[in-house]
Amino acid sequence: MKRLLALILIASACVDPYNPPEITDSAPVLIIDGFIKTNAESKITLSWSQNLTDTYAPTFETQATVWIEDELGTTYPLVGNNLGSYYLTQQQLQAPRYRLHITTADAREYQSNFENVYETPAIDSVNWKLTNNLGVAFTISTHDNTRQEGFYKWTYEETWEYRSAYAASIVFDPTAGEVKPRTENIYQCWRTGGNTDILIESTTRLQENRVSEFQLTSFLQNSEKARYKYSILVQQQTISKNAFDYWKQVKQSTEDLGTIFGPLPHQVVGNIKCTSHPNQIAVGYFSISSVSILRESVSYLQLPIPPRYITQYSTCEAYEISPNQVSTFTGPYLLIDPIYIGNGPMLSGYRYGSYFCVDCRFVGGTTTQPDFW
Amino acid sequence: MKGRLLSIAFFLFINYSWAQERTLTISVTNTSFQNLIEELERQSDYRFFFNPQDTDTLRVSLSVNQKSIVQILDLALKNSLLHYSINTNYRYVYIKSVSPILTDLPPGFFSQSSHDSSSREFTPFNEAETIKADKPIIIGSRNANTRKDATLAGTIKNSKSGESLIGATIMIENPTIGVATDGNGYYSLTIPKGSHQLKIRSLGMKPLNQKIIVHSDGRLNLDMEEDVLPLKEVIVESTRDQLVQGLQMGLERFDIKTMRQLPVALGEVDVLKTVLTLPGVQAVGEGTVGFNVRGGATDQNLILYNDAPIFNPSHLFGFFSAFNADAIKNVELYKSGVPAEYGGRISSVLDVTTREGNKRKWTGTGGISPITGRLSVEGPIIKDKLSVLLGGRSTYSDWLLNRIPNSNLKNSKAEFYDFNINAHYDVDSKNSIAVSGYSSSDEFKLQSDTTYSYTNQAVSLKWKHIFNNKFFGTLSSNYSNYKYKIQSSANPINSFDLTYKLQQITGKADFNYFLNSKQSLSFGLGSTRYDLAPGTYLPNGEASLVTPDILQREQGLESFAYVGTQVELTPNLSFYGGMRYSNFQNVGPHDLFVYSGNASREVSTIIDTVTFSKGKRVSASGGPEFRTSLRYSYAPSTSLKLSYNRHRQYIQMLSNTTAIAPTDIWKLSDPYIKPLIGDQVSLGIYHQSRKRSVEMSVEAYYKWMQNFLDYKGGAELIQNHHIETDVLNAKGKAYGVELLLKRTAGKVNGWVSYTYSRSLIQTKGSSDIETINRGEYYPSNYDKPHALNFIGNYRFNRRFNMSLNVVYATGRAITLPVGKYIVDGTERLIYSDRNQFRIPDYFRTDFSMNMEGNHKRKKLIHGFWSLSVYNLTARRNAYSVYFTSENGVIKGYKLSIFGSAIPTVTYNFKF
């Protein structure tokens, strides 16, 4: 809607960065992230909320006791890794309803409502298509004939191949003070990311429990993700209507605010309460269901080739160093390759570039090829 | 004044200091005064100066032999109100009505009690603009009856267009008795018999002083001349006397000429933007037409367009109000002290009245600005009897959009239009009929495949009958509807049409009875039928899998009767007492969910559904609404007023957004959504300077609101079959003080106002989910404690004026995030209690200049240019502040509607 305003007022409306006055009085709130999968290993992460201005990583609740229980009182403990994550190995969970229980290190008790176990239908397809604005969009379609209306939540893991600006074939060995051939690949990398928004959809307004081409993510045809190959692994989860409402509100209160007709922000209340301290709030929604997954990929060979790819390496430059100066080679640079006079074998120097431009791992990728590649 | 009497102010003269000279012999029978003068000039060497208007009805019969000119004039003018003065040096005779030309005598020196020729009146020279209709009008016959008082009634009209003037004041000063004309320009004034100077004042009209001699009851229709320079001394001659001496408090009245002076955004004179400059009126932000009066919500304002309510008064998301200013005659905003004839909303009444159309000749007006164009044409169908006014307005923003070289805008459009037609028919002196039609429409689409559109339509019909001078009645009926539609065609599977529709039809009768000079009575009754189709969600296209979802219709019947009386208890003390009784029934067919007793209302607690058949009563509510005001004037220029009001409102808007959005839903009261009840007590002190050019007022108020609607976090309002599960019952209170200092005359005029006000809500339900902020009072979305407005006009000359407008207000209350956390790899927010923080303060300065062409009367087209700069300082005022997660990181943003100064040039014309 703000785009709309801009358009009507001919670029008169505007959005500026804003930092609110110091907000100090916020006591940390327990954050419960994750859900129980009936057909895979489950992970629930516990952490504490931070002030808006905090720049460090959140504090995790590493010493909690976590379990789920059915209505008969049978409990299934989750095992902590001392880093704030708690795991439940895949096992038979046959009761119709379960709830989550947490006791934190400082003896606060948290408990969720009993939640129904949901069976998630298989994903019909994950497709990619070209969009009008020179993008590639991935969409998902699914349906469920067993239930009248469906509420779905998706998460995905995306992996794409990328290459650094220069393929380094040599390495400088500072101890020996000489140049050696490089044996290890630092040119070709794979990087993995996840969804950064809440992907939910309901079919309540439709006659069928069917989701048709719900868009998960998109990227530009000239971006790094389109350069070599891109693969996406989508996980689908059926959730309850209440869980859907919860996620919708979380989504609204972080993603859709501030527009002219936008809803007013508000505290979102999940299904987990602090039973020992009723005034304390907790953030999170406990769900339990099976999941279904599907992987889909696209390679640059299937996409239109753009005039030019725009990647993080677009501004990279290589420099030259003469062979007799190479012994003094220091700083955040890596050698790339030798330069010969004519066709060789006389060496005129070595090319070098910054770590960022030469080592693809520098921006967070890995050189290990994923097994699904 | 075409007469030979010129610039009277400079003549000194000697009265009666004249030696006897030549004698004259005259014999005339029933001849005109003109003929007599000619005869006198022929026989003497005197030259006579007089105003033919004063003398054209005078017939003279005279037979004298050898008399002096003094004797002849004494005889000739004996039975008239004319006076003569003779200057013997120059041999000039001045003949003037009533007062001989005086210089320094104070007012009140002469008795005003009798109407014979010795009655004199002091006319200060600085009222040279006043039209002196000095020929007395004689009303009734001398021997009619022996009552002491007589009632005068009639209509005040614009002499040029023949349109009646609303809110013109008619008063006499000795004793001080005054009334204002009603919505039809009609007045009724009871005054002692005898001679009086009637003072008639109306906004934008030349002041009119009319001598009258009242013998018995009678009719007096008067025409006022338009002030040819509409930019002169605009602000409110008529309310000058009204402010201190009127009983009404919390009333703001202005006409199109006042509005035209204010700087405007986007080049359109805008009723609602003008309303926002008044103390006690605020908006949540720019570009919103919804306004908040004294801490009330936007749906608590009754917006009437010729009596028919308008539900969405905005165009283009609120950048324009939906009223074409060319058609508007008068706007009144009641903030408190609302008379009993108005009802249905608890906060205020904004009564917009359109012009009747010129009854004498065909004319037109129009304007062109960068975004809109408008044109109105009006004229007589039957001269002096039947007039029509047609007006239209549209935007070419769509055309502009297509010219912006931005591919994102290709798929967008935004357009609106409105159209109005009014006809006014004076059947005879006792009956008049007015018909008005209005239609406005908006449609927009934002680089997507979803089209939003909405329309407002209103029709009203009014028949006024004058039974006698003291009693008249109006029978009227009006119909209005509001609908919106959202149409999506993005994905064939999900394509839908969502429509909302509301209509209401009202019939009512209103009567006014003027008992005597001290008391008047108004009473009436009526009924309104509501019919709502609150949501129809249908598939759009063959491939669409959308399930049709139709919310059940709602019907309601609101009936009311009222009586009110205004009494002058003593010359210093006046009282208005009014009582309105309203009753509302929500009627079937209707299926009502029943919720289990104690639990909070949620889908899971529905235990039964009760079906009501057609016409069956689903719920009923109602009760008396008292309206009282009291005025005490402890000095002629100072008064104190007190009022108490109660209002009931049976239809409320459900809105979970800050501004009025096109998707907001109006909902009738039902067993779960109780009618709003608002009470207001207000107290004011009003003072006028001696010359009446400076006004000061202080008004304080306290308001209580019951059954205020609040929402659960994340309430779903569209296509909700059980809206009662998402809304909460809250209480509201608001209080404040408004200070106003206003200069109404002179080259420099304008006003400064400061308002301190609070608007608070308390939501305390039986369960946690029904309680907000632990049940404590919290500020409403539109709570802005401090507000300062300055409006100044400077008139360089008759054709050129400038104005400056400065607005400051505290930022409105909002909910801000107090913490953050990461879920799914993305930062998310934890919000504070509701409305615990504020957006940055608001400050804006606007400037405008109006330039008129020359004032030749016979020009084909009168044009004037106006140049305005909105937000002169280019301050980026926050509309809202929000936080959003982008690529997993929380960022705070401030959205401003106007990010720069916005200059606009508008050309307005009249033909």
Interface residues (C-beta under 8 A of the other chain):
Chain A: M1 K2 R3 L4 L5 L7 I8 L9 I10 S12 A13 C14 V15 D16 P17 Y18 N19 P20 P21 I23 D25 S26 P28 V29 I31 D33 S47 W48 S49 Q50 N51 L52 D54 P58 N133 T155 G194 N195 T196 D197 I198 R205 L206 Q207 E208 R210 S212 E213 D245 K248 Q249 V250 Q252 S253 T254 E255 L257 G258 T259 I260 F261 G262 P263 L264 P265 H266 Q267 V268 V269 I281 V283 G284
Chain B: G287 L316 F317 F319 S397 L400 L401 I404 N406 S407 N408 L409 S412 A414 F444 L446 Q447 N491 I493 N494 F496 Y537 L545 V546 T547 D549 N656 T657 T658 A659 A661 P662 T663 G713 G714 Q719 I769 N781 I814 T815 L816 P817 V818 G819 K820 Y821 I822 V823 D824 G825 T826 E827 R828 L829 I830 Y831 S832 D833 R834 F837 R876 A878 Y879 S880 V881 Y882 F883 T884 S885 N887 G888 I890 K891 G892 Y893 K894 L895 S896 I897 F898 G899 S900 I902
